[in-house]
Amino acid sequence: MTDPLLFVAADPREFNGWVSRWEEVKPVCMAVNWARTGKWKGRRVAAIANGAGADRAFAAVIMAGKISAVCSTGFCGALDDALNIGDIVVATEIQTADRVWATLNPEGPDSALGRVASINHVAQTAGEKRELFATGARIVEMEAAGVARASEDLGVPFYCVRAVSDLADEDFANDFNAALTPEGHFSVLRLVAGAFASPQKRFSELLRLQKRTALAAKNLGEFLADCNF
């Protein structure tokens, strides 16, 4: 039987619009935060969410065992003003401060294309996003470099498909980096506690982000369902 096609994200919510489209979905007992297997278009597929950051994404791919290909997916921040909430971006390259990985383009609907800046923290300000955009990247996220490194080590095809959940010209009022735990989760308690410093602005932002990520997950699921890898 063909080895599964693996999808890797940081949080299970990023798979809400995608795994729901699979058949025969089953939980998997693995040393990761969350994992599911199933079938899609008659093909074996797997999804792992192992928390934020490249190292956790790398570990997820390695622990998955034999795979036919891997796709880094989930939410991202826009660096390009032309991108809107919920837009799908298919990566052409993944860049870090010292490496660039090429990506494959799945057959599927039209989407935005561009380079991905994969960094080790949340890009909190519009100023930082402008600096990253100046390097040639169109979106920013935290896991793709780890997935790219693992795919290189394993010698398997690598894709990256992301959905925009925050805009290029926006600063975050909440400090998401301070809320990030060693396990790769954004602590709700830390975010709520921090939000009381400026309740109107910060709680409004959290509610707005919840709606945006729901749209991003929906659009991501619809796009991936129409792709061929």
Residue pairs with C-beta under 8 A, 6 or more apart in sequence:
1 44
2 43
2 44
2 68
3 44
3 66
3 67
3 68
4 37
4 43
4 44
4 45
4 46
4 64
4 67
4 68
5 40
5 43
5 44
5 45
5 46
5 67
5 68
5 69
5 70
5 71
5 229
6 45
6 46
6 47
6 48
6 61
6 64
6 67
6 69
6 70
6 71
7 15
7 18
7 45
7 46
7 47
7 48
7 70
7 71
7 73
7 224
8 47
8 48
8 49
8 50
8 57
8 60
8 61
8 70
8 71
8 72
8 73
8 143
8 147
9 15
9 47
9 48
9 49
9 72
9 73
9 74
9 143
10 49
10 50
10 51
10 52
10 53
10 56
10 57
10 74
10 142
10 143
10 184
11 49
11 51
11 52
11 74
11 185
12 33
12 34
12 49
13 213
13 217
14 49
14 73
14 74
14 75
14 213
14 216
14 217
14 220
15 36
15 47
15 49
15 73
15 217
15 221
16 214
16 217
16 218
16 221
17 217
17 218
17 219
17 220
17 221
17 222
18 47
18 73
18 217
18 220
18 221
18 224
18 225
19 25
19 36
19 38
19 47
20 221
21 40
21 221
21 224
21 225
22 36
22 38
22 39
22 40
22 45
23 38
23 39
23 40
24 38
24 39
25 36
25 37
25 38
26 36
26 37
26 38
27 35
27 36
28 35
28 36
28 37
28 46
29 35
30 48
30 63
30 64
31 63
32 48
32 49
32 50
32 59
32 60
32 63
33 49
33 50
33 51
33 183
33 184
33 185
34 48
34 49
34 50
35 46
35 47
35 48
35 49
36 46
36 47
37 44
37 45
37 46
37 47
38 44
38 45
38 46
39 45
40 225
41 228
46 64
46 67
48 60
48 61
48 63
48 64
49 60
50 56
50 57
50 59
50 60
50 184
51 183
51 184
51 185
52 142
52 143
52 180
52 184
52 185
52 186
53 120
53 142
53 143
53 146
53 184
54 118
54 120
54 142
54 143
54 144
54 145
54 146
54 149
55 146
56 143
56 146
56 184
57 72
57 143
57 144
57 145
57 146
57 147
57 150
58 146
58 147
58 149
58 150
59 146
60 147
61 67
61 70
61 146
61 147
61 150
61 151
61 154
62 150
62 153
62 154
64 70
67 154
67 156
68 156
68 157
69 151
69 156
69 157
69 158
69 159
69 229
70 147
70 150
70 151
70 154
70 156
70 157
70 158
70 159
71 106
71 147
71 158
71 159
71 160
71 161
71 229
72 91
72 94
72 143
72 144
72 147
72 148
72 158
72 159
72 160
72 161
72 162
73 160
73 161
73 162
73 220
73 224
74 141
74 143
74 162
74 163
74 220
75 141
75 162
75 163
75 164
75 165
75 213
75 216
75 217
76 89
76 116
76 139
76 140
76 141
76 162
76 163
76 164
76 165
77 122
77 123
77 129
77 139
77 140
77 141
77 164
77 165
77 166
77 167
77 168
78 84
78 87
78 129
78 138
78 139
78 164
78 166
78 167
78 168
79 117
79 129
79 130
79 132
79 133
79 137
79 138
79 139
79 140
79 168
80 114
80 133
80 138
80 139
80 168
81 167
81 168
81 169
82 112
83 89
83 112
83 138
83 139
83 164
83 167
83 168
84 164
84 167
85 164
85 165
85 166
85 167
85 212
85 215
85 216
86 163
86 164
86 212
86 215
86 216
86 218
86 219
87 111
87 112
87 163
87 164
87 219
88 109
88 111
88 112
88 161
88 162
88 163
88 164
88 219
88 220
88 223
89 111
89 112
89 113
89 114
89 116
89 138
89 139
89 161
89 162
89 163
89 164
90 103
90 105
90 106
90 111
90 112
90 113
90 159
90 160
90 161
91 103
91 113
91 114
91 115
91 116
91 139
91 144
91 159
91 160
91 161
91 162
92 102
92 103
92 105
92 113
92 114
92 115
93 100
93 101
93 102
93 103
93 115
93 116
94 100
94 101
94 103
94 115
94 116
94 118
94 144
94 145
94 148
94 160
95 101
95 115
95 116
95 117
95 118
95 135
95 136
95 137
96 118
96 119
96 145
99 145
101 145
101 148
101 149
101 152
101 158
103 148
103 158
103 159
103 160
104 157
104 158
104 159
105 113
105 159
106 159
106 161
106 227
106 228
106 229
107 227
107 228
108 223
108 224
108 226
108 227
108 228
109 223
109 226
109 227
111 161
111 223
112 138
114 137
114 138
114 139
115 136
115 137
115 138
116 137
116 138
116 139
116 140
116 141
116 144
116 160
116 162
117 132
117 135
117 137
117 139
117 140
117 141
118 140
118 141
118 142
118 143
118 144
118 145
118 146
118 148
119 132
119 140
119 141
119 142
120 142
121 142
121 177
121 180
122 142
122 172
122 176
122 177
122 180
123 129
123 132
123 140
124 171
124 172
124 175
124 176
124 177
125 171
125 172
126 168
126 169
126 170
126 171
129 140
129 168
129 169
130 168
132 140
133 168
139 162
139 164
141 162
144 160
144 162
147 158
147 160
148 158
148 160
151 157
151 158
152 158
157 229
159 229
161 220
161 223
161 224
161 227
162 220
163 216
163 217
163 219
163 220
163 223
164 216
165 209
165 212
165 213
165 216
166 172
166 209
166 212
172 205
173 198
173 201
173 202
173 205
174 191
174 194
174 195
174 202
174 205
174 206
175 194
176 186
176 191
178 190
178 194
179 186
179 187
179 190
179 191
179 194
180 186
180 187
181 187
191 206
194 202
195 202
195 203
195 206
196 202
